[in-house]
Amino acid sequence: MAHEFSLRVYYSDTDAGGIVYHAKYLDFAEHARTEMLRSVSVGRLGQVELMAQKRIAYVVKSVSVEYHTPALLDDELRVLTTLEQAKRFSMVFLQRVMRGEDEIATLRVRVASVNLDTLRPEAFGSWFADAVANL
């Protein structure tokens, strides 16, 4: 099952031709992952609390994007996020940007868990992988 995040394309997301600027897809994916984290963190530490109390942050280690067809000004889009791979210190999320049933772009994002004091890898809590896998 996938976490679903909805958005609309605004003028600020587009180039002069009204087509979504390629780097904006990274923003769309980031917003979707943040909302997914909020949804699985109910009753647990959220992103701000993890950073402040546990000194842990989830950072993007790598990303690949495949663009299929352009998104346009005022389009209603959905970002579907699923956990593709979970390891002790990193996870890979598959994120599909959709307009209706059409896939606009596909992103694979590797996220690492790091300790903010040492900037070294820190294991994800087991609850997180379980919660994300059960969306």
The first five atom37 places (N, CA, C, CB, O) and aatype in JSON, in Angstrom:
{
  "aatype": [12, 0, 8, 6, 13, 15, 10, 1, 19, 18, 18, 15, 3, 16, 3, 0, 7, 7, 9, 19, 18, 8, 0, 11, 18, 10, 3, 13, 0, 6, 8, 0, 1, 16, 6, 12, 10, 1, 15, 19, 15, 19, 7, 1, 10, 7, 5, 19, 6, 10, 12, 0, 5, 11, 1, 9, 0, 18, 19, 19, 11, 15, 19, 15, 19, 6, 18, 8, 16, 14, 0, 10, 10, 3, 3, 6, 10, 1, 19, 10, 16, 16, 10, 6, 5, 0, 11, 1, 13, 15, 12, 19, 13, 10, 5, 1, 19, 12, 1, 7, 6, 3, 6, 9, 0, 16, 10, 1, 19, 1, 19, 0, 15, 19, 2, 10, 3, 16, 10, 1, 14, 6, 0, 13, 7, 15, 17, 13, 0, 3, 0, 19, 0, 2, 10],
  "atom_mask": [
    [1, 1, 1, 1, 1],
    [1, 1, 1, 1, 1],
    [1, 1, 1, 1, 1],
    [1, 1, 1, 1, 1],
    [1, 1, 1, 1, 1],
    [1, 1, 1, 1, 1],
    [1, 1, 1, 1, 1],
    [1, 1, 1, 1, 1],
    [1, 1, 1, 1, 1],
    [1, 1, 1, 1, 1],
    [1, 1, 1, 1, 1],
    [1, 1, 1, 1, 1],
    [1, 1, 1, 1, 1],
    [1, 1, 1, 1, 1],
    [1, 1, 1, 1, 1],
    [1, 1, 1, 1, 1],
    [1, 1, 1, 0, 1],
    [1, 1, 1, 0, 1],
    [1, 1, 1, 1, 1],
    [1, 1, 1, 1, 1],
    [1, 1, 1, 1, 1],
    [1, 1, 1, 1, 1],
    [1, 1, 1, 1, 1],
    [1, 1, 1, 1, 1],
    [1, 1, 1, 1, 1],
    [1, 1, 1, 1, 1],
    [1, 1, 1, 1, 1],
    [1, 1, 1, 1, 1],
    [1, 1, 1, 1, 1],
    [1, 1, 1, 1, 1],
    [1, 1, 1, 1, 1],
    [1, 1, 1, 1, 1],
    [1, 1, 1, 1, 1],
    [1, 1, 1, 1, 1],
    [1, 1, 1, 1, 1],
    [1, 1, 1, 1, 1],
    [1, 1, 1, 1, 1],
    [1, 1, 1, 1, 1],
    [1, 1, 1, 1, 1],
    [1, 1, 1, 1, 1],
    [1, 1, 1, 1, 1],
    [1, 1, 1, 1, 1],
    [1, 1, 1, 0, 1],
    [1, 1, 1, 1, 1],
    [1, 1, 1, 1, 1],
    [1, 1, 1, 0, 1],
    [1, 1, 1, 1, 1],
    [1, 1, 1, 1, 1],
    [1, 1, 1, 1, 1],
    [1, 1, 1, 1, 1],
    [1, 1, 1, 1, 1],
    [1, 1, 1, 1, 1],
    [1, 1, 1, 1, 1],
    [1, 1, 1, 1, 1],
    [1, 1, 1, 1, 1],
    [1, 1, 1, 1, 1],
    [1, 1, 1, 1, 1],
    [1, 1, 1, 1, 1],
    [1, 1, 1, 1, 1],
    [1, 1, 1, 1, 1],
    [1, 1, 1, 1, 1],
    [1, 1, 1, 1, 1],
    [1, 1, 1, 1, 1],
    [1, 1, 1, 1, 1],
    [1, 1, 1, 1, 1],
    [1, 1, 1, 1, 1],
    [1, 1, 1, 1, 1],
    [1, 1, 1, 1, 1],
    [1, 1, 1, 1, 1],
    [1, 1, 1, 1, 1],
    [1, 1, 1, 1, 1],
    [1, 1, 1, 1, 1],
    [1, 1, 1, 1, 1],
    [1, 1, 1, 1, 1],
    [1, 1, 1, 1, 1],
    [1, 1, 1, 1, 1],
    [1, 1, 1, 1, 1],
    [1, 1, 1, 1, 1],
    [1, 1, 1, 1, 1],
    [1, 1, 1, 1, 1],
    [1, 1, 1, 1, 1],
    [1, 1, 1, 1, 1],
    [1, 1, 1, 1, 1],
    [1, 1, 1, 1, 1],
    [1, 1, 1, 1, 1],
    [1, 1, 1, 1, 1],
    [1, 1, 1, 1, 1],
    [1, 1, 1, 1, 1],
    [1, 1, 1, 1, 1],
    [1, 1, 1, 1, 1],
    [1, 1, 1, 1, 1],
    [1, 1, 1, 1, 1],
    [1, 1, 1, 1, 1],
    [1, 1, 1, 1, 1],
    [1, 1, 1, 1, 1],
    [1, 1, 1, 1, 1],
    [1, 1, 1, 1, 1],
    [1, 1, 1, 1, 1],
    [1, 1, 1, 1, 1],
    [1, 1, 1, 0, 1],
    [1, 1, 1, 1, 1],
    [1, 1, 1, 1, 1],
    [1, 1, 1, 1, 1],
    [1, 1, 1, 1, 1],
    [1, 1, 1, 1, 1],
    [1, 1, 1, 1, 1],
    [1, 1, 1, 1, 1],
    [1, 1, 1, 1, 1],
    [1, 1, 1, 1, 1],
    [1, 1, 1, 1, 1],
    [1, 1, 1, 1, 1],
    [1, 1, 1, 1, 1],
    [1, 1, 1, 1, 1],
    [1, 1, 1, 1, 1],
    [1, 1, 1, 1, 1],
    [1, 1, 1, 1, 1],
    [1, 1, 1, 1, 1],
    [1, 1, 1, 1, 1],
    [1, 1, 1, 1, 1],
    [1, 1, 1, 1, 1],
    [1, 1, 1, 1, 1],
    [1, 1, 1, 1, 1],
    [1, 1, 1, 1, 1],
    [1, 1, 1, 1, 1],
    [1, 1, 1, 0, 1],
    [1, 1, 1, 1, 1],
    [1, 1, 1, 1, 1],
    [1, 1, 1, 1, 1],
    [1, 1, 1, 1, 1],
    [1, 1, 1, 1, 1],
    [1, 1, 1, 1, 1],
    [1, 1, 1, 1, 1],
    [1, 1, 1, 1, 1],
    [1, 1, 1, 1, 1],
    [1, 1, 1, 1, 1]
  ],
  "atom_positions": [
    [[0.84, -1.18, 0.0], [0.0, 0.0, 0.0], [0.89, 1.25, 0.0], [-0.96, -0.01, 1.22], [2.01, 1.21, 0.5]],
    [[0.4, 2.32, -0.55], [1.19, 3.54, -0.69], [0.58, 4.68, 0.12], [1.3, 3.94, -2.16], [-0.63, 4.77, 0.29]],
    [[1.46, 5.55, 0.62], [1.0, 6.81, 1.21], [0.72, 7.76, 0.05], [2.07, 7.41, 2.21], [1.49, 7.83, -0.9]],
    [[-0.39, 8.49, 0.13], [-0.78, 9.39, -0.95], [-0.76, 10.84, -0.47], [-2.18, 9.03, -1.48], [-1.32, 11.18, 0.57]],
    [[-0.1, 11.69, -1.25], [0.0, 13.12, -0.98], [-0.49, 13.86, -2.21], [1.46, 13.55, -0.6], [0.0, 13.62, -3.32]],
    [[-1.45, 14.76, -2.04], [-2.01, 15.51, -3.16], [-1.48, 16.93, -3.2], [-3.54, 15.52, -3.08], [-1.2, 17.53, -2.16]],
    [[-1.34, 17.47, -4.41], [-0.88, 18.84, -4.57], [-1.39, 19.4, -5.89], [0.66, 18.92, -4.5], [-1.83, 18.66, -6.76]],
    [[-1.31, 20.71, -6.01], [-1.64, 21.39, -7.25], [-0.39, 22.1, -7.74], [-2.83, 22.4, -7.06], [0.4, 22.6, -6.93]],
    [[-0.21, 22.15, -9.05], [0.94, 22.83, -9.64], [0.64, 24.33, -9.7], [1.26, 22.27, -11.07], [-0.36, 24.76, -10.29]],
    [[1.5, 25.11, -9.08], [1.37, 26.57, -9.07], [2.34, 27.19, -10.08], [1.63, 27.14, -7.66], [3.26, 26.54, -10.57]],
    [[2.09, 28.46, -10.37], [2.94, 29.19, -11.3], [4.41, 29.12, -10.88], [2.49, 30.65, -11.4], [5.29, 28.98, -11.73]],
    [[4.67, 29.2, -9.58], [6.05, 29.17, -9.08], [6.73, 27.82, -9.31], [6.07, 29.5, -7.6], [7.95, 27.73, -9.18]],
    [[5.97, 26.79, -9.64], [6.53, 25.46, -9.91], [6.95, 25.29, -11.37], [5.52, 24.38, -9.55], [7.58, 24.3, -11.73]],
    [[6.6, 26.26, -12.21], [6.76, 26.07, -13.65], [7.84, 26.96, -14.25], [5.46, 26.33, -14.35], [8.3, 27.93, -13.64]],
    [[8.23, 26.6, -15.46], [9.15, 27.44, -16.23], [8.32, 28.42, -17.07], [10.1, 26.57, -17.15], [7.1, 28.49, -16.91]],
    [[8.96, 29.15, -17.95], [8.26, 30.16, -18.76], [7.2, 29.56, -19.68], [9.27, 30.93, -19.59], [6.29, 30.27, -20.11]],
    [[7.31, 28.27, -19.97], [6.35, 27.61, -20.85], [5.19, 26.97, -20.13], [0.0, 0.0, 0.0], [4.35, 26.33, -20.76]],
    [[5.12, 27.13, -18.8], [4.02, 26.54, -18.04], [4.22, 25.07, -17.73], [0.0, 0.0, 0.0], [3.28, 24.39, -17.32]],
    [[5.43, 24.56, -17.92], [5.77, 23.17, -17.63], [6.52, 23.12, -16.3], [6.63, 22.53, -18.78], [7.36, 23.98, -16.03]],
    [[6.22, 22.12, -15.48], [6.89, 22.01, -14.18], [8.39, 21.89, -14.38], [6.35, 20.8, -13.38], [8.86, 21.03, -15.12]],
    [[9.13, 22.76, -13.71], [10.59, 22.77, -13.74], [11.09, 21.46, -13.14], [11.17, 23.99, -12.97], [10.58, 21.01, -12.12]],
    [[12.08, 20.84, -13.76], [12.5, 19.48, -13.4], [12.86, 19.33, -11.92], [13.69, 19.08, -14.24], [12.56, 18.29, -11.33]],
    [[13.49, 20.32, -11.3], [13.9, 20.19, -9.9], [12.73, 20.26, -8.93], [14.9, 21.28, -9.56], [12.86, 19.84, -7.78]],
    [[11.59, 20.76, -9.37], [10.42, 20.85, -8.49], [9.91, 19.47, -8.07], [9.3, 21.62, -9.18], [9.28, 19.33, -7.03]],
    [[10.18, 18.46, -8.89], [9.74, 17.12, -8.53], [10.42, 16.65, -7.24], [10.04, 16.13, -9.67], [9.85, 15.87, -6.48]],
    [[11.64, 17.13, -7.0], [12.33, 16.82, -5.74], [11.58, 17.43, -4.57], [13.79, 17.33, -5.76], [11.45, 16.8, -3.52]],
    [[11.07, 18.66, -4.73], [10.26, 19.29, -3.69], [8.98, 18.51, -3.45], [9.93, 20.74, -4.06], [8.61, 18.25, -2.31]],
    [[8.3, 18.13, -4.53], [7.06, 17.37, -4.4], [7.31, 16.08, -3.61], [6.47, 17.04, -5.78], [6.53, 15.72, -2.73]],
    [[8.4, 15.39, -3.94], [8.73, 14.13, -3.26], [9.07, 14.37, -1.8], [9.9, 13.43, -3.97], [8.66, 13.59, -0.93]],
    [[9.81, 15.43, -1.51], [10.17, 15.77, -0.13], [8.92, 16.06, 0.7], [11.12, 16.98, -0.09], [8.79, 15.58, 1.83]],
    [[8.0, 16.82, 0.15], [6.76, 17.13, 0.86], [5.98, 15.84, 1.14], [5.9, 18.12, 0.05], [5.43, 15.67, 2.23]],
    [[5.93, 14.96, 0.17], [5.21, 13.7, 0.34], [5.85, 12.83, 1.42], [5.15, 12.93, -0.98], [5.14, 12.24, 2.24]],
    [[7.19, 12.74, 1.43], [7.86, 11.94, 2.47], [7.66, 12.55, 3.85], [9.36, 11.81, 2.16], [7.5, 11.83, 4.83]],
    [[7.68, 13.88, 3.93], [7.45, 14.54, 5.22], [6.05, 14.24, 5.74], [7.65, 16.06, 5.09], [5.89, 13.95, 6.93]],
    [[5.05, 14.31, 4.89], [3.69, 14.01, 5.31], [3.53, 12.53, 5.66], [2.69, 14.39, 4.22], [2.77, 12.18, 6.57]],
    [[4.25, 11.65, 4.95], [4.24, 10.24, 5.3], [4.81, 10.04, 6.7], [5.03, 9.41, 4.27], [4.25, 9.3, 7.5]],
    [[5.93, 10.71, 6.99], [6.54, 10.63, 8.31], [5.57, 11.11, 9.38], [7.85, 11.45, 8.37], [5.45, 10.48, 10.43]],
    [[4.87, 12.2, 9.12], [3.86, 12.69, 10.07], [2.79, 11.63, 10.32], [3.22, 13.99, 9.57], [2.38, 11.41, 11.45]],
    [[2.34, 10.99, 9.25], [1.24, 10.03, 9.39], [1.65, 8.79, 10.17], [0.74, 9.62, 8.02], [0.82, 8.21, 10.88]],
    [[2.91, 8.37, 10.07], [3.34, 7.17, 10.8], [3.88, 7.5, 12.19], [4.4, 6.42, 10.01], [4.15, 6.59, 12.98]],
    [[4.06, 8.79, 12.49], [4.65, 9.19, 13.77], [3.61, 9.57, 14.82], [5.57, 10.36, 13.56], [3.97, 10.01, 15.91]],
    [[2.33, 9.4, 14.52], [1.28, 9.74, 15.48], [1.51, 8.95, 16.77], [-0.14, 9.45, 14.9], [1.6, 7.73, 16.75]],
    [[1.61, 9.67, 17.88], [1.86, 9.03, 19.17], [3.32, 8.7, 19.41], [0.0, 0.0, 0.0], [3.67, 8.13, 20.44]],
    [[4.18, 9.04, 18.46], [5.62, 8.81, 18.58], [6.33, 10.13, 18.32], [6.11, 7.7, 17.59], [5.69, 11.17, 18.14]],
    [[7.64, 10.08, 18.3], [8.41, 11.28, 18.01], [8.31, 11.62, 16.53], [9.88, 11.1, 18.42], [8.55, 10.77, 15.67]],
    [[7.95, 12.85, 16.23], [7.92, 13.33, 14.86], [9.28, 13.86, 14.44], [0.0, 0.0, 0.0], [10.25, 13.74, 15.18]],
    [[9.33, 14.43, 13.27], [10.58, 14.9, 12.69], [11.27, 15.94, 13.58], [10.33, 15.49, 11.31], [12.48, 15.83, 13.82]],
    [[10.54, 16.92, 14.06], [11.13, 17.97, 14.9], [11.61, 17.39, 16.23], [10.12, 19.1, 15.15], [12.69, 17.73, 16.71]],
    [[10.8, 16.51, 16.83], [11.18, 15.9, 18.11], [12.38, 14.98, 17.95], [10.0, 15.12, 18.69], [13.25, 14.94, 18.83]],
    [[12.45, 14.23, 16.85], [13.62, 13.38, 16.61], [14.89, 14.22, 16.56], [13.45, 12.59, 15.31], [15.92, 13.83, 17.1]],
    [[14.8, 15.36, 15.9], [15.97, 16.22, 15.78], [16.34, 16.84, 17.13], [15.72, 17.32, 14.74], [17.51, 16.87, 17.49]],
    [[15.35, 17.33, 17.86], [15.63, 18.05, 19.11], [15.97, 17.11, 20.26], [14.43, 18.89, 19.48], [16.93, 17.35, 20.99]],
    [[15.2, 16.04, 20.42], [15.36, 15.17, 21.59], [16.35, 14.03, 21.36], [14.03, 14.6, 21.97], [17.16, 13.74, 22.23]],
    [[16.29, 13.41, 20.22], [17.14, 12.24, 19.94], [18.36, 12.58, 19.1], [16.33, 11.17, 19.24], [19.25, 11.76, 18.94]],
    [[18.39, 13.81, 18.56], [19.5, 14.27, 17.72], [19.66, 13.39, 16.48], [20.81, 14.28, 18.53], [20.78, 13.08, 16.06]],
    [[18.52, 12.99, 15.9], [18.5, 12.14, 14.7], [17.8, 12.9, 13.57], [17.77, 10.78, 14.99], [16.8, 13.58, 13.79]],
    [[18.35, 12.78, 12.36], [17.7, 13.36, 11.18], [17.71, 12.32, 10.06], [18.42, 14.66, 10.72], [18.6, 11.48, 9.98]],
    [[16.7, 12.41, 9.22], [16.61, 11.57, 8.04], [17.02, 12.43, 6.86], [15.17, 10.97, 7.86], [16.36, 13.42, 6.55]],
    [[18.1, 12.06, 6.2], [18.66, 12.88, 5.11], [18.7, 12.08, 3.81], [20.08, 13.37, 5.48], [18.85, 10.86, 3.82]],
    [[18.55, 12.79, 2.71], [18.61, 12.14, 1.39], [20.06, 11.83, 1.07], [17.99, 13.04, 0.29], [20.92, 12.71, 1.07]],
    [[20.32, 10.55, 0.8], [21.67, 10.1, 0.43], [21.83, 10.09, -1.1], [21.95, 8.69, 1.0], [22.87, 10.46, -1.63]],
    [[20.78, 9.66, -1.78], [20.81, 9.66, -3.25], [19.38, 9.7, -3.78], [21.56, 8.4, -3.79], [18.43, 9.33, -3.1]],
    [[19.28, 10.17, -5.01], [17.97, 10.23, -5.66], [18.15, 10.02, -7.16], [17.27, 11.6, -5.37], [19.11, 10.51, -7.76]],
    [[17.22, 9.3, -7.76], [17.17, 9.2, -9.22], [15.75, 9.54, -9.65], [17.61, 7.76, -9.72], [14.78, 9.18, -8.99]],
    [[15.66, 10.22, -10.77], [14.36, 10.66, -11.28], [14.25, 10.26, -12.74], [14.17, 12.19, -11.11], [15.17, 10.47, -13.53]],
    [[13.12, 9.69, -13.09], [12.8, 9.42, -14.49], [11.54, 10.21, -14.82], [12.61, 7.87, -14.77], [10.5, 10.04, -14.18]],
    [[11.64, 11.07, -15.82], [10.51, 11.9, -16.23], [9.81, 11.22, -17.4], [10.98, 13.35, -16.63], [10.45, 10.85, -18.38]],
    [[8.49, 11.05, -17.28], [7.74, 10.35, -18.32], [6.99, 11.31, -19.24], [6.76, 9.39, -17.68], [7.02, 11.15, -20.46]],
    [[6.34, 12.28, -18.66], [5.57, 13.28, -19.42], [5.47, 14.53, -18.56], [4.14, 12.73, -19.82], [5.46, 14.41, -17.33]],
    [[5.4, 15.7, -19.15], [5.43, 16.91, -18.32], [4.15, 17.14, -17.52], [5.7, 18.1, -19.18], [3.04, 16.86, -18.0]],
    [[4.32, 17.66, -16.32], [3.19, 18.2, -15.55], [3.08, 19.67, -15.91], [3.39, 18.0, -13.99], [4.07, 20.33, -16.24]],
    [[1.85, 20.19, -15.86], [1.58, 21.54, -16.34], [0.95, 22.4, -15.26], [0.66, 21.48, -17.56], [0.44, 21.91, -14.26]],
    [[1.01, 23.69, -15.48], [0.4, 24.66, -14.58], [-1.04, 24.28, -14.27], [0.46, 26.07, -15.2], [-1.82, 23.97, -15.18]],
    [[-1.39, 24.29, -12.99], [-2.73, 24.02, -12.46], [-3.11, 22.54, -12.44], [-3.74, 24.77, -13.26], [-4.23, 22.21, -12.07]],
    [[-2.2, 21.64, -12.84], [-2.49, 20.21, -12.74], [-2.69, 19.82, -11.27], [-1.34, 19.37, -13.36], [-2.05, 20.36, -10.37]],
    [[-3.58, 18.88, -11.06], [-3.72, 18.24, -9.75], [-2.91, 16.96, -9.8], [-5.24, 17.97, -9.37], [-3.16, 16.09, -10.65]],
    [[-1.95, 16.83, -8.89], [-1.06, 15.68, -8.87], [-1.18, 14.94, -7.55], [0.39, 16.12, -9.1], [-1.62, 15.49, -6.54]],
    [[-0.76, 13.67, -7.59], [-0.64, 12.87, -6.37], [0.75, 12.28, -6.37], [-1.75, 11.74, -6.3], [1.28, 11.89, -7.41]],
    [[1.35, 12.2, -5.19], [2.62, 11.51, -5.04], [2.35, 10.27, -4.2], [3.73, 12.43, -4.37], [1.94, 10.37, -3.04]],
    [[2.58, 9.11, -4.8], [2.39, 7.83, -4.1], [3.76, 7.36, -3.63], [1.72, 6.76, -5.04], [4.68, 7.2, -4.43]],
    [[3.88, 7.14, -2.33], [5.17, 6.77, -1.73], [5.06, 5.39, -1.12], [5.6, 7.8, -0.66], [4.18, 5.12, -0.31]],
    [[5.98, 4.5, -1.52], [6.06, 3.17, -0.93], [7.5, 2.89, -0.52], [5.55, 2.09, -1.92], [8.45, 3.42, -1.1]],
    [[7.64, 2.06, 0.49], [8.96, 1.62, 0.93], [9.4, 0.49, 0.03], [8.94, 1.17, 2.44], [8.74, -0.55, -0.05]],
    [[10.51, 0.68, -0.65], [11.02, -0.33, -1.58], [12.06, -1.22, -0.9], [11.63, 0.33, -2.81], [12.14, -2.42, -1.19]],
    [[12.85, -0.64, 0.01], [13.92, -1.4, 0.67], [14.19, -0.77, 2.03], [15.22, -1.44, -0.21], [14.27, 0.45, 2.16]],
    [[14.34, -1.62, 3.04], [14.69, -1.13, 4.38], [15.94, -1.85, 4.87], [13.51, -1.35, 5.38], [16.0, -3.07, 4.89]],
    [[16.92, -1.05, 5.26], [18.13, -1.56, 5.88], [18.27, -0.89, 7.23], [19.39, -1.3, 4.98], [17.46, -0.04, 7.61]],
    [[19.29, -1.27, 7.96], [19.47, -0.73, 9.31], [19.65, 0.78, 9.32], [20.66, -1.4, 9.98], [19.08, 1.47, 10.17]],
    [[20.44, 1.31, 8.39], [20.78, 2.73, 8.39], [20.18, 3.52, 7.22], [22.25, 2.89, 8.37], [20.31, 4.74, 7.17]],
    [[19.53, 2.84, 6.28], [18.96, 3.55, 5.14], [17.71, 2.84, 4.63], [19.99, 3.66, 4.0], [17.48, 1.65, 4.88]],
    [[16.9, 3.61, 3.93], [15.69, 3.09, 3.3], [15.6, 3.67, 1.9], [14.42, 3.44, 4.14], [16.05, 4.79, 1.65]],
    [[15.01, 2.91, 0.99], [14.76, 3.4, -0.36], [13.25, 3.52, -0.53], [15.39, 2.45, -1.45], [12.5, 2.56, -0.32]],
    [[12.83, 4.72, -0.93], [11.42, 4.98, -1.18], [11.21, 5.11, -2.68], [10.94, 6.26, -0.44], [11.96, 5.8, -3.37]],
    [[10.17, 4.45, -3.18], [9.72, 4.61, -4.55], [8.6, 5.64, -4.5], [9.24, 3.24, -5.19], [7.61, 5.46, -3.79]],
    [[8.75, 6.72, -5.27], [7.75, 7.77, -5.28], [7.3, 8.01, -6.71], [8.31, 9.08, -4.64], [8.09, 8.33, -7.6]],
    [[6.0, 7.84, -6.92], [5.41, 7.99, -8.25], [4.54, 9.24, -8.27], [4.58, 6.73, -8.64], [3.6, 9.36, -7.49]],
    [[4.86, 10.17, -9.15], [4.06, 11.39, -9.31], [3.02, 11.1, -10.39], [4.96, 12.64, -9.7], [3.35, 10.75, -11.52]],
    [[1.76, 11.26, -10.01], [0.65, 10.86, -10.87], [-0.26, 12.06, -11.19], [-0.17, 9.75, -10.21], [-0.48, 12.92, -10.35]],
    [[-0.77, 12.08, -12.43], [-1.86, 12.98, -12.82], [-2.98, 12.05, -13.25], [-1.43, 14.02, -13.98], [-2.93, 11.47, -14.33]],
    [[-3.98, 11.93, -12.41], [-5.01, 10.92, -12.66], [-4.36, 9.55, -12.6], [0.0, 0.0, 0.0], [-3.73, 9.19, -11.6]],
    [[-4.51, 8.78, -13.66], [-3.88, 7.46, -13.73], [-2.56, 7.48, -14.49], [-4.82, 6.48, -14.39], [-1.91, 6.44, -14.63]],
    [[-2.16, 8.64, -14.98], [-0.92, 8.77, -15.75], [0.26, 9.04, -14.83], [-1.04, 9.89, -16.8], [0.21, 9.93, -13.98]],
    [[1.32, 8.26, -15.01], [2.54, 8.47, -14.22], [3.38, 9.55, -14.9], [3.34, 7.14, -14.07], [3.79, 9.4, -16.05]],
    [[3.63, 10.63, -14.17], [4.36, 11.78, -14.7], [5.86, 11.6, -14.5], [3.88, 13.08, -14.01], [6.66, 11.87, -15.4]],
    [[6.24, 11.14, -13.3], [7.65, 10.95, -12.97], [7.77, 9.86, -11.92], [8.29, 12.28, -12.46], [6.85, 9.62, -11.14]],
    [[8.93, 9.21, -11.91], [9.24, 8.18, -10.92], [10.54, 8.54, -10.24], [9.32, 6.76, -11.58], [11.54, 8.82, -10.91]],
    [[10.53, 8.54, -8.91], [11.73, 8.85, -8.14], [12.06, 7.67, -7.23], [11.54, 10.14, -7.31], [11.18, 7.04, -6.67]],
    [[13.34, 7.4, -7.1], [13.84, 6.47, -6.1], [14.76, 7.28, -5.19], [14.6, 5.22, -6.75], [15.75, 7.85, -5.63]],
    [[14.4, 7.31, -3.91], [15.1, 8.17, -2.97], [15.64, 7.32, -1.83], [14.17, 9.3, -2.43], [14.89, 6.66, -1.11]],
    [[16.97, 7.33, -1.67], [17.6, 6.64, -0.54], [17.76, 7.66, 0.59], [18.99, 6.01, -0.93], [18.39, 8.7, 0.43]],
    [[17.16, 7.33, 1.73], [17.2, 8.19, 2.91], [18.02, 7.49, 3.98], [15.76, 8.52, 3.42], [17.82, 6.31, 4.26]],
    [[18.95, 8.23, 4.57], [19.79, 7.69, 5.64], [19.39, 8.34, 6.96], [21.3, 7.93, 5.35], [18.94, 9.48, 7.0]],
    [[19.57, 7.6, 8.02], [19.35, 8.12, 9.37], [20.71, 8.48, 9.95], [18.59, 7.07, 10.28], [21.61, 7.64, 10.0]],
    [[20.87, 9.74, 10.38], [22.16, 10.18, 10.9], [22.0, 10.85, 12.26], [22.84, 11.15, 9.92], [20.97, 11.46, 12.57]],
    [[23.04, 10.71, 13.07], [23.12, 11.4, 14.35], [23.6, 12.82, 14.07], [24.08, 10.66, 15.35], [24.63, 13.01, 13.42]],
    [[22.87, 13.81, 14.54], [23.19, 15.21, 14.24], [24.45, 15.7, 14.94], [22.04, 16.09, 14.63], [25.08, 16.66, 14.48]],
    [[24.84, 15.05, 16.03], [26.05, 15.48, 16.74], [27.31, 14.95, 16.08], [26.0, 15.02, 18.19], [28.33, 15.64, 16.01]],
    [[27.25, 13.71, 15.58], [28.44, 13.08, 15.0], [28.41, 13.05, 13.47], [28.57, 11.66, 15.53], [29.43, 12.84, 12.82]],
    [[27.21, 13.26, 12.91], [26.98, 13.12, 11.46], [27.33, 11.73, 10.96], [27.78, 14.16, 10.7], [27.7, 11.55, 9.8]],
    [[27.23, 10.76, 11.84], [27.46, 9.35, 11.51], [26.1, 8.65, 11.4], [28.36, 8.67, 12.59], [25.11, 9.11, 11.96]],
    [[26.07, 7.52, 10.69], [24.81, 6.77, 10.59], [24.27, 6.37, 11.95], [25.02, 5.53, 9.73], [25.02, 6.03, 12.87]],
    [[22.97, 6.42, 12.06], [22.25, 6.02, 13.27], [21.13, 5.1, 12.82], [21.68, 7.28, 14.08], [20.41, 5.42, 11.87]],
    [[20.96, 3.98, 13.47], [19.95, 3.0, 13.04], [18.55, 3.6, 13.13], [20.04, 1.73, 13.9], [18.22, 4.32, 14.07]],
    [[17.73, 3.28, 12.13], [16.32, 3.63, 12.19], [15.69, 2.84, 13.33], [15.59, 3.34, 10.84], [16.09, 1.71, 13.58]],
    [[14.73, 3.43, 14.0], [13.97, 2.65, 14.99], [13.18, 1.58, 14.26], [0.0, 0.0, 0.0], [12.65, 1.82, 13.18]],
    [[13.08, 0.4, 14.85], [12.37, -0.69, 14.18], [10.91, -0.34, 13.93], [12.45, -1.98, 15.02], [10.32, -0.81, 12.96]],
    [[10.33, 0.49, 14.78], [8.93, 0.89, 14.59], [8.74, 1.63, 13.28], [8.47, 1.76, 15.76], [7.69, 1.53, 12.66]],
    [[9.77, 2.39, 12.84], [9.61, 3.23, 11.66], [9.46, 2.37, 10.4], [10.81, 4.17, 11.51], [8.53, 2.58, 9.62]],
    [[10.36, 1.43, 10.21], [10.27, 0.57, 9.03], [8.96, -0.21, 9.02], [11.47, -0.4, 8.97], [8.33, -0.36, 7.98]],
    [[8.56, -0.71, 10.19], [7.31, -1.46, 10.28], [6.12, -0.56, 9.93], [7.13, -2.04, 11.69], [5.23, -0.97, 9.18]],
    [[6.11, 0.65, 10.47], [4.99, 1.58, 10.23], [4.92, 1.97, 8.76], [5.14, 2.83, 11.1], [3.83, 2.01, 8.19]],
    [[6.06, 2.26, 8.14], [6.08, 2.66, 6.73], [5.67, 1.49, 5.84], [7.48, 3.18, 6.33], [4.93, 1.68, 4.87]],
    [[6.14, 0.3, 6.16], [5.81, -0.87, 5.36], [4.31, -1.2, 5.42], [6.62, -2.08, 5.82], [3.77, -1.82, 4.5]],
    [[3.65, -0.79, 6.5], [2.23, -1.12, 6.69], [1.29, 0.01, 6.32], [1.99, -1.51, 8.11], [0.13, 0.01, 6.73]],
    [[1.74, 0.97, 5.56], [0.87, 2.08, 5.14], [-0.3, 1.56, 4.32], [1.65, 3.13, 4.32], [-1.14, 2.35, 3.89]]
  ]
}
